[in-house]
Amino acid sequence: MVSSGIGEETYCPRNVIEGREESATLMDALSEMDDIIFDTLDKLFAKTGVSPSEIDIIVVSVSLFSPAPSLTARVINRYKMRKDIKAFNLSGMRCSASVVAVDLVKQLFKTYRNSFAIVVSTESIGPNCCIQVEDDDLGNKGFGLTRDPPRAGAKALTMNLRVLLPKVLPLSEMLRYKISYYRNKLTKRSTPKGPGLHLKSGGRAIIDEVGKSLALKDHDLEPARMALYRFGNTSSGGLWYVLGYMEAKKRLKKGDRILMTSLGAGFKCNNCVWKVMKDSEDKNVWKDCIDHYPPNTLANPFSEKFDWINDESMRFARREDYVPKMCI
């Protein structure tokens, strides 16, 4: 947690607050999902004036929790939606699920025209917040500290953009990039990024590694970092916190195009492009705190005591060496 990039104001499930993170029950998981999904949908229906009975398509994406009956079924039953509603439940794709869900709706719209659709993206944290314990070669129990996901993420994104960008960027932009690429290659300088990139707020290491590989500035990475700091790693739901931050900071203007990129299990790398249709004055989830972001420092107050986590040579930590100290 010390080097995770998560701040002190983020949320955690009720069972974690009560000290039951290692013994979460099915009811804990269902209660967590009901609280966040139903509260969000209640506000959505009230704001838009759309009745639940008018919804034609619903997609729910929660990676780490796939109960039976499904979470989609719970939503349909709660709001008494129509029996002929097209319902989909996505799981197992982690942070990339939101873009997959949006694309699924896009494809369905080709068949079901003039329809209303809802995409619900969140993550089940309560039963899934414990660190996986394993044994080292000597039989000591501890947890692995691998550096592979950030590198895999950066590689997947690079391969993805090589295919995508020639299809979406104008010829002038591609020519400018090519000239800059070869000039900077000769002078060993960083290659400039393409316009309008929106990164998902995954783990701190992945955000930093992707930013480094694309030569992004702190200003470009700020929305993803702030969403992680304020709300934690919310998996597929993180994309919308990042987009909300950009709206709240008035970064999005009418006519802007946004390339939304998400990285997830597999290793998956998915993209979609949004066009801003109007300048938004609506308040969103950031309304109570946006004036305080970004904070002056993202330093964790416990970093001095647990800064050993940042040691590159530490690939395995014995649980017995630190758990007693943490409990004092």
C-alpha positions as CSV (number, residue, x, y, z in Angstrom):
1,M,0.0,0.0,0.0
2,V,2.9,2.3,0.7
3,S,4.0,2.6,-2.9
4,S,0.6,1.9,-4.5
5,G,-0.2,5.5,-5.3
6,I,-3.4,5.2,-3.2
7,G,-4.2,8.1,-0.9
8,E,-5.6,8.3,2.6
9,E,-9.0,9.4,1.5
10,T,-9.9,6.4,-0.6
11,Y,-12.6,4.0,0.2
12,C,-12.6,0.4,1.3
13,P,-15.4,-2.2,1.9
14,R,-17.2,-2.6,5.2
15,N,-15.7,-6.0,6.0
16,V,-12.2,-4.5,5.6
17,I,-13.0,-1.6,8.0
18,E,-14.3,-4.2,10.5
19,G,-11.1,-6.2,10.2
20,R,-12.6,-9.2,8.4
21,E,-10.6,-8.9,5.2
22,E,-9.4,-12.5,5.5
23,S,-12.9,-13.9,6.1
24,A,-15.2,-12.1,3.8
25,T,-18.5,-13.8,3.1
26,L,-20.8,-14.0,0.1
27,M,-23.1,-11.6,1.7
28,D,-20.2,-9.1,2.2
29,A,-19.5,-9.2,-1.5
30,L,-23.2,-8.9,-2.5
31,S,-23.8,-6.0,-0.1
32,E,-20.8,-4.2,-1.5
33,M,-22.0,-4.5,-5.0
34,D,-25.6,-3.6,-4.1
35,D,-24.5,-0.5,-2.3
36,I,-22.4,1.0,-5.1
37,I,-24.4,-0.2,-8.1
38,F,-27.9,0.6,-6.8
39,D,-26.9,4.0,-5.4
40,T,-25.2,4.9,-8.8
41,L,-28.2,3.8,-10.8
42,D,-30.7,5.6,-8.6
43,K,-28.9,8.8,-9.2
44,L,-28.6,8.1,-13.0
45,F,-32.3,7.5,-13.4
46,A,-33.2,10.6,-11.3
47,K,-30.8,12.8,-13.3
48,T,-31.8,11.7,-16.8
49,G,-35.5,11.2,-16.2
50,V,-35.2,7.8,-18.0
51,S,-37.3,5.1,-16.5
52,P,-35.8,1.6,-15.8
53,S,-38.5,0.1,-17.9
54,E,-37.2,2.0,-20.9
55,I,-33.8,0.3,-20.8
56,D,-33.3,-2.1,-23.7
57,I,-29.7,-3.3,-23.1
58,I,-27.7,-3.7,-19.8
59,V,-24.1,-4.8,-19.5
60,V,-22.5,-5.3,-16.0
61,S,-18.7,-5.7,-15.8
62,V,-17.2,-6.9,-12.5
63,S,-14.1,-8.9,-12.9
64,L,-13.5,-10.6,-9.6
65,F,-17.1,-11.6,-8.6
66,S,-19.4,-13.5,-10.7
67,P,-22.3,-14.9,-8.6
68,A,-25.3,-16.9,-9.6
69,P,-27.9,-15.4,-10.1
70,S,-25.7,-12.8,-11.9
71,L,-25.2,-9.2,-10.9
72,T,-27.1,-8.2,-14.1
73,A,-30.0,-10.3,-12.8
74,R,-29.9,-8.4,-9.5
75,V,-30.2,-5.1,-11.2
76,I,-33.0,-6.2,-13.5
77,N,-35.0,-7.6,-10.5
78,R,-34.3,-4.5,-8.3
79,Y,-35.6,-2.0,-10.9
80,K,-38.3,-4.3,-12.4
81,M,-36.9,-4.0,-15.9
82,R,-38.6,-5.6,-18.9
83,K,-38.5,-9.3,-19.5
84,D,-37.2,-8.8,-23.0
85,I,-34.2,-6.7,-22.0
86,K,-30.9,-7.8,-23.5
87,A,-28.6,-8.6,-20.5
88,F,-24.9,-9.3,-20.4
89,N,-22.5,-10.0,-17.5
90,L,-18.8,-9.6,-18.1
91,S,-16.1,-10.9,-15.7
92,G,-12.5,-11.9,-15.6
93,M,-11.2,-9.1,-17.9
94,R,-10.1,-6.7,-15.1
95,C,-9.4,-3.1,-16.1
96,S,-10.1,-3.7,-19.8
97,A,-13.7,-4.7,-19.3
98,S,-15.3,-1.2,-19.7
99,V,-14.0,-0.7,-23.2
100,V,-15.1,-4.2,-24.1
101,A,-18.6,-3.4,-22.6
102,V,-18.9,-0.2,-24.6
103,D,-17.9,-2.0,-27.8
104,L,-20.5,-4.7,-27.1
105,V,-23.2,-2.0,-26.8
106,K,-22.0,-0.4,-30.0
107,Q,-22.3,-3.6,-31.9
108,L,-25.8,-4.3,-30.4
109,F,-26.9,-0.8,-31.5
110,K,-26.4,-1.9,-35.1
111,T,-29.2,-4.4,-34.7
112,Y,-31.3,-2.7,-32.0
113,R,-31.6,0.9,-33.2
114,N,-33.1,3.7,-31.1
115,S,-32.4,1.8,-27.9
116,F,-31.4,2.8,-24.4
117,A,-28.3,1.0,-22.9
118,I,-26.6,1.0,-19.5
119,V,-23.0,-0.1,-18.9
120,V,-22.2,-0.7,-15.2
121,S,-18.5,-1.0,-14.4
122,T,-17.1,-1.5,-10.9
123,E,-15.0,-4.0,-8.9
124,S,-15.5,-6.4,-6.0
125,I,-12.9,-5.4,-3.4
126,G,-14.2,-7.0,-0.2
127,P,-13.4,-10.6,-0.8
128,N,-10.4,-9.9,-3.0
129,C,-8.2,-7.4,-1.1
130,C,-5.9,-9.9,0.7
131,I,-2.3,-10.4,-0.6
132,Q,-1.7,-13.8,-2.1
133,V,0.7,-15.7,0.3
134,E,3.2,-18.2,-1.2
135,D,6.3,-20.1,-0.1
136,D,9.9,-19.3,-1.2
137,D,12.5,-21.9,-1.8
138,L,13.2,-22.2,1.9
139,G,9.6,-22.7,2.9
140,N,9.2,-19.2,4.3
141,K,5.7,-17.7,3.7
142,G,5.6,-14.3,2.1
143,F,4.3,-12.4,-0.9
144,G,5.9,-12.0,-4.4
145,L,6.8,-8.5,-5.6
146,T,7.0,-8.9,-9.4
147,R,7.9,-6.1,-11.8
148,D,6.4,-7.9,-14.8
149,P,2.9,-6.3,-15.2
150,P,4.2,-2.7,-15.8
151,R,6.5,-3.9,-18.5
152,A,3.8,-6.1,-20.0
153,G,1.4,-3.2,-20.0
154,A,3.8,-0.8,-21.7
155,K,4.6,-3.5,-24.4
156,A,1.0,-4.2,-25.0
157,L,0.1,-0.6,-25.4
158,T,3.0,0.1,-27.8
159,M,1.9,-2.8,-30.0
160,N,-1.7,-1.7,-29.9
161,L,-0.9,1.9,-30.9
162,R,1.2,0.8,-33.8
163,V,-2.0,-0.7,-35.3
164,L,-4.5,1.9,-34.1
165,L,-2.8,5.3,-34.7
166,P,-2.4,4.9,-38.5
167,K,-6.2,4.4,-38.7
168,V,-7.3,7.4,-36.6
169,L,-4.6,10.1,-36.9
170,P,-4.6,12.5,-39.9
171,L,-1.8,12.2,-42.5
172,S,-0.3,15.5,-41.3
173,E,0.0,14.2,-37.7
174,M,1.5,10.9,-38.8
175,L,4.1,12.7,-41.0
176,R,4.9,15.0,-38.1
177,Y,5.3,12.1,-35.8
178,K,7.6,10.2,-38.2
179,I,9.8,13.2,-38.7
180,S,10.1,13.7,-34.9
181,Y,10.7,10.0,-34.3
182,Y,13.7,9.7,-36.6
183,R,15.1,13.1,-35.6
184,N,14.8,12.2,-31.9
185,K,16.2,8.7,-32.6
186,L,19.3,10.3,-34.0
187,T,19.7,12.7,-31.1
188,K,18.5,10.1,-28.5
189,R,15.7,12.3,-27.3
190,S,12.2,11.2,-26.3
191,T,9.6,10.9,-29.0
192,P,6.6,13.2,-28.6
193,K,3.2,11.6,-27.8
194,G,0.1,11.7,-29.9
195,P,-2.8,14.0,-29.0
196,G,-5.7,13.3,-26.6
197,L,-4.5,10.2,-24.7
198,H,-6.6,9.1,-21.8
199,L,-5.1,6.4,-19.6
200,K,-6.9,4.1,-17.2
201,S,-6.1,4.6,-13.5
202,G,-4.5,1.2,-12.9
203,G,-1.6,0.6,-10.5
204,R,1.0,3.3,-9.9
205,A,3.8,1.3,-11.5
206,I,1.8,0.7,-14.7
207,I,0.8,4.4,-15.0
208,D,4.5,5.3,-14.6
209,E,5.8,2.7,-17.0
210,V,3.3,3.6,-19.7
211,G,4.0,7.3,-19.2
212,K,7.7,6.7,-19.6
213,S,7.3,4.6,-22.7
214,L,5.2,7.3,-24.4
215,A,7.2,10.2,-23.1
216,L,4.1,11.7,-21.4
217,K,4.4,14.6,-19.1
218,D,3.1,14.8,-15.5
219,H,0.2,16.9,-16.8
220,D,-0.9,14.1,-19.1
221,L,-0.7,11.5,-16.3
222,E,-2.3,13.6,-13.7
223,P,-5.9,12.4,-14.2
224,A,-5.0,8.7,-13.9
225,R,-2.8,9.3,-10.9
226,M,-5.4,11.4,-9.1
227,A,-8.2,8.9,-9.8
228,L,-6.0,6.2,-8.3
229,Y,-5.0,8.4,-5.3
230,R,-8.6,9.4,-4.5
231,F,-10.6,6.3,-5.4
232,G,-8.1,3.5,-5.5
233,N,-7.7,0.9,-8.2
234,T,-11.3,0.4,-9.2
235,S,-10.5,-1.9,-12.1
236,S,-12.8,-1.4,-15.1
237,G,-14.6,1.4,-13.3
238,G,-11.4,3.5,-13.2
239,L,-11.8,4.8,-16.7
240,W,-14.9,6.9,-15.7
241,Y,-13.2,8.4,-12.6
242,V,-10.3,9.6,-14.9
243,L,-12.8,11.0,-17.5
244,G,-14.7,12.6,-14.6
245,Y,-11.5,14.3,-13.4
246,M,-10.8,15.7,-16.8
247,E,-14.4,17.1,-17.0
248,A,-14.2,18.6,-13.5
249,K,-10.9,20.3,-14.3
250,K,-12.5,21.7,-17.5
251,R,-9.9,20.0,-19.7
252,L,-12.6,18.8,-22.2
253,K,-14.0,21.2,-24.7
254,K,-16.6,20.8,-27.4
255,G,-15.1,19.1,-30.5
256,D,-12.2,17.4,-28.6
257,R,-11.5,13.8,-29.3
258,I,-10.3,11.5,-26.6
259,L,-8.5,8.2,-27.0
260,M,-9.5,6.1,-24.1
261,T,-7.0,3.2,-23.4
262,S,-7.4,0.4,-20.9
263,L,-5.1,-2.5,-19.9
264,G,-6.3,-5.7,-18.4
265,A,-6.0,-9.4,-17.9
266,G,-4.6,-11.5,-20.7
267,F,-2.6,-9.2,-21.3
268,K,-5.3,-7.1,-23.0
269,C,-5.1,-3.5,-24.4
270,N,-8.3,-1.9,-25.6
271,N,-9.1,1.5,-27.1
272,C,-12.1,3.6,-28.0
273,V,-12.4,7.2,-29.2
274,W,-14.9,9.7,-27.7
275,K,-15.9,13.0,-29.2
276,V,-16.9,15.8,-26.8
277,M,-20.3,17.0,-28.0
278,K,-20.6,20.0,-25.7
279,D,-18.9,21.9,-22.9
280,S,-20.1,20.2,-19.7
281,E,-21.1,22.2,-16.6
282,D,-22.5,19.1,-14.8
283,K,-21.1,18.2,-11.4
284,N,-19.7,14.7,-11.0
285,V,-18.2,12.5,-8.4
286,W,-15.2,14.9,-8.0
287,K,-17.4,17.9,-7.0
288,D,-16.6,17.8,-3.3
289,C,-12.8,17.7,-3.6
290,I,-11.7,18.8,-7.1
291,D,-10.4,22.1,-5.8
292,H,-7.9,20.3,-3.7
293,Y,-6.4,18.3,-6.5
294,P,-3.7,17.7,-7.4
295,P,-2.3,17.7,-3.8
296,N,1.1,19.2,-3.1
297,T,2.5,15.8,-2.5
298,L,1.5,12.2,-3.0
299,A,3.9,10.9,-0.4
300,N,2.4,8.2,1.8
301,P,2.7,9.0,5.6
302,F,3.9,5.4,6.2
303,S,6.6,5.5,3.5
304,E,9.5,6.1,5.8
305,K,8.7,3.0,7.9
306,F,8.0,0.8,4.9
307,D,10.2,2.2,2.2
308,W,11.9,-1.2,1.8
309,I,9.0,-2.0,-0.7
310,N,10.7,0.2,-3.3
311,D,14.0,-1.7,-3.1
312,E,14.6,-3.3,-6.5
313,S,16.5,-6.2,-4.9
314,M,13.4,-7.2,-2.8
315,R,11.6,-9.8,-4.8
316,F,10.2,-11.8,-1.8
317,A,9.4,-10.5,1.6
318,R,8.9,-12.8,4.7
319,R,5.6,-12.1,6.3
320,E,7.0,-12.8,9.8
321,D,9.5,-10.0,9.4
322,Y,6.9,-7.3,9.1
323,V,3.5,-8.4,10.3
324,P,4.4,-8.3,14.0
325,K,5.9,-4.7,13.5
326,M,2.7,-3.6,11.7
327,C,0.5,-4.9,14.6
328,I,2.3,-3.0,17.3
